[in-house]
Amino acid sequence: MNTKENDLFADAAREVLNAQCTPAVVRAIEAGGRDAAATQALWAQLEAIGLPDALLSENQGGSGLGLGQVFGVLEQCGAHALPLPLAETMVARALLAQSGTACGAGSIAFAQGQALADGSWHCPLVRQGALAEAVLVQTPSAWRLLKVDQAHRSDHADVHDAALTWSSAQVHAAPVVAVDAELQVRNLQAAVTAAQMAGALLQVFQRTLQYANDRQQFGRSIGKFQAIQHQLAVMSEHVFAARMAAQLGCSGDGVRPDRLRVATAKARCSEATLIVAELAHAIHGAIGFTEEYDLQLFTRRLHAWRQTAGSEAYWHAVAGEALLAHEGMTLDMVRRITDVAAAH
């Protein structure tokens, strides 16, 4: 799969999301939840162009792609504030297919859970659990694919998220997903989240740049003022550094990302979120915080994604432990992380 072919998938995602995932649709999905007509219509469009199955092999009805080859698709999800777990579904369906587990149609979220004393499984936070149809749950002892409508649900502050608990009977009736012991749902979720953050960060920067050029103050656009230009320059630096790191996090073939590359990607994107969102709202002023203005659709998601699968503090610790355990020059480890060709 060459770069030109990869771009075709990103272009297809951009085209359908431009038409079907407008800010008005995003708001309708947030208001209506999983059963809203807007939710079902948008998901049907994503299924129609085959994006949820892109990581499946061609023999299984997919396109045989790896995470690195769908980075552009994941980026477009963030750039359009897609309120549905397409990225997680793509990876989950690939894992389920590889394990021989049937999953059927519908969206799938990721979660880490805990097995309680009575045999039930509890997930205190399922990102987009209020919108997904199923959750691929990892506990220390097993992975299972569990249906959201069978769970006891408690809402979170973010309308997309939920705390979910399945009874012992529901857990035992659900299929066990056979994966290798070293695979961690946190790594998978962090990799695809960083890619979406990269798209949202670029969107926030572009919207802020446009606003600075359009907004007039004292007879000229505010983008002409040196202080604003400095803020935009800082935003640009963080946005494009985060995008490069996110690409590293998804680099390689298959759907099992390198943990150290994921640590680099998620930490850098989470760091960038704090600075880029702060500067974007500073330049926009009060209007940027209003519900009617679209900027908050992206910055709100970025703050949620910053904590998803671990914030920068968690992933800095992962990178630090790897560095302390590394024998040899630090530069050798940096080269291994950044040498994309070695991942193919």
N, C-alpha and C positions, 0 to 999 in steps of 0.2 A: 504494500500500500504506500504510494508515494505522497508527497506533500500536496500535489494538485488534487489527488483523490480525497485526501483528508479535508481539504477546503470545500469540496463538494458537500460533505456532510454538514460542515459548519454553515455553509450557505443555505442548505435546505432547512436547518434549524432556524437560522435567522429569518428566512422568508416566512415560515409558518408562525413564528413567534411575533414577528412584526404585525402580522395580520390578525392573529388569534389571541395574543397575550398583551393587549393594550393595558394601560393603567386602569381603565374602566373595568376590564375583565378581572384584573388582579383584585380590585376592590370588591367586585361581585363575588368572587370566590372566597375572599376573606370573610365577607358578610354571611355567605350561604353555607360554607363548609363543604364536606365531602359529597353531600347529596344534591348540591345546587346544580341547576341546569348548566351554568357557566363552567363548573368544574368538569362535568361529564362531557361537555362539548369540546373543551380544550384537550382533555385526555384522549378523546376519540381522534382528534386531529394528530396528536403525537403518535398514537398507535398506527394511524393510517399511513404515515410515512416511514414507519419501521424503526423509529429512534429507540424505543424501550428494548428492542431486541438486537441492537447494533453490535453488542459484545458477544452474542452467541455465534457459534461456528456456522458456516454456510449450510452444513448438513442438518443443523438444528433450526434452520429458518432465519438465521441472522446474517450479519455481514462479515463476521470473523475478525473484528477489530480488537485492538487493545486500548487501554486507557489513554496512552499517549496519542493515539490516532483519533480519539474523540474529544481531545482537549477543547477544540474549537466549539463543539456542541455544548460542553459543560460551561464554557465561558459565556455562550449565548444565553444559557439559563439564568446566569447571574445578571447579564446585561439587560434582561427583560423582567427581572424580579419575578421569575416563574415561581408561583406559590405551590407547585406540585413536586413530589420527589422523583423527578425523571432521572436525575443522576444516580440516585440510590437504586432505583428500579433497574437501570441498565446493568449495574454491577451485581445486584442480587439475582437477577435472572440468569446471568452468566454463571454464577456460583451454583445456583440450583440446578442448572442444566448439566454442569460438570459433575455434580454429585448424584445425578439421576433422579432428582426430586421434581415432581410436577408442580408448577406454580400457577398455571392458568393466566388469564388476563388480569389487568389491574395494577395499580401502583403499589410499591413496596418501600417501606422505610426501614432504617437500621436502628438497632438499639442494643445497649448492654443491659442485662437484667440480672436478677438474683432469685434463686430458688428459695422459697420460704419453707418454714418447718412443716406446713400442712401440704406441701407439694405444689402449691401455686407458684406462678412466676410473676414477679413485679418489676416493672420498668418505670423508675421515677420520672424519667424525661425521655419522651420519644419525639424527636424533631419531626415536624409535619405529621405527627401521629393522628391529628384531627382530620387530616385530608387523605391519608393513605388507606388502602383497603386491606393491607397485610403488613406485618412487621417481621423482619428476619432478626431474631433475638439470639444473642450469644450470652450464655452464662458460663461460669468456670467449668461446667461439666458437659455442656452440649449446646448445639445450635438447633433452633426449631423455627418453622415458618408458622406464624400465628395470625389468625384473622382479627382485625380490629373490631368488627361488630360483635365478636364473642367476648370481648374484654369489658371489665368494669373500668370506666373512664373518668378521670378527674382532669379538669381543664387547667391550663397554665396561663400565665399573663399574656403570652403571645398566642394569638388565636389559632396558629398553625399547630401548636404543640399540645401534648397530652401526657398524663401519667396513666399507664395501662397495667391492669392486673388480670391474669388468666387463672381460672381455677385449675386444680390438679387434673380433673377429668378432661378439660380442654387441652391442657399441655400434653397429656399422654395420647390424646387423639390426633394431635398435630404431627406432621412428618418430621423426622429427625434429618437434619442436613449434615451429610458427611463431608467435612473439610479437614485439611491438615491441621495438626495441633498448633502450629506456629502462627496461623492466620488469626489476625485480630480485627474485629469489626471497627475498632477505633482508627486503625490505619486506613482502612478503606474509606470510612466516612470523612476522615481528615483530608485525604487526597482529593476527593470529588468536591468537598466543601471549599478547599483552597482555590480550585479552578473556578468555581462559581463566584467566589469573592473577587477574583481577578477581573471577571467580567463586570461585576457591580462597581468595583473601584474605578474602572475606566469610565463607566457610564456616569458616575458621580463627578469625575473630573471633567468630562466633556460637557455635562450640563452646567457645571459651575463656570467653566470657561465661556460658554455661550452667554450665561447670565451676566458675567463681568463685561462682556463686549456690548451687550444690549442695554444694561442699566446705566442711565445717565445721571450724573451728579455734577453740579457746578459747570454745566455746559459741555461735558465730555463723558465718555464711558468710564466707569470706575476701573475697568481693566487697564486704563492708561496711567493710573496712579502707581507709584513705585511700590508702595506697601502691598497692594493687591497683586502686582506682578511677582513679588517675592513669594507670597503665599501660594500662588499658582505654580511657581517653579518648584516649591517644596512638595506640593501635591503630585506634580508630574514625576518627580524623582521616586517617590514612594509607590506610585501606581505602577510604573513600568518595572521597578525592581521586584515588586510583588508578583507581577505577571510572569517574569522570568523564573522566579522561584516556584510558582504554581506549575509551570510547564515541567520543571524538573521533577516535581512531586508525582506527575502523571507519566513521566518518561518510561519507555520500555514497552515490551510486548506483554500481552495478557492482562489480567485484572488484579494481579497481586503486586502492589507498588513496593518499592524499596523503603524501608522504615526510616532510614536516615534522610533520604530525599524528601519523604513526607514531612519529617520534622522541620526541615529547612523551609518547605513550602508553607506549611500551616503557621509556623512562627512568624515568618516574614509577612504573610497576608494579614494575620491578626494584629501585628504591630502597625502595619500601614493603615488598618481600619481606624484606629484611634485618631491618628493624625489627619488622614484625609477627610473623615467625617467631621471632625472639629473645624477644619479650615473651610470646608464646603459650607457649613452652617454659618460660620463667621462672615464669609463673603456674601451669602444670601441674606443674612439678617433674619428678622422675625418671620418673614414669609416662608423660609425653608422648613420651619417647624409645623406649619399648618397642615391639617389633614387633607385639605383640598389640593395642596401643592405636591407634585410627584416626587420631589427629592427624598422625602421621608420614606417612601416605599423602598428605596435602596439603602439608605443609611440605617434604617430600622433593621433590615435584614442583615446588613453587615455586622451590626452589634450582636445579633443573635448568632450569626455564623462564627464570630470571633470566639465564642465560648463552646461552640459545637465540637465535639471530639477532643476537647482540650484547648485552652487558651495558649498564648505565646509562652507563658510561664511553664506550662506542662511540657511543651515541645522543646523549649530551651534546656530543660532538665534532661530530656532524652538525648539531645545532641551533646550536652556536656558529659553525660555518662559514657557515650560512645567515644568522645575525645579522650577521656581519662583512660579508657580501656585500650585505646589505639596504641600499638607499638610502632614507633618510627616517627617520621616527620609529620607535623600537623598538615603541612601542605599536601602530602600524599592523600590524606583523607578528604581534603577539600577538592582535590582533583578527581577523586572517585565520585564524589557527589555531583560535580558539575560536568563530568565527561559523559554527555548524553549518548555518544556513540557506543560507549561500553554497555549501555542498557539494551541495545538491540542485538 
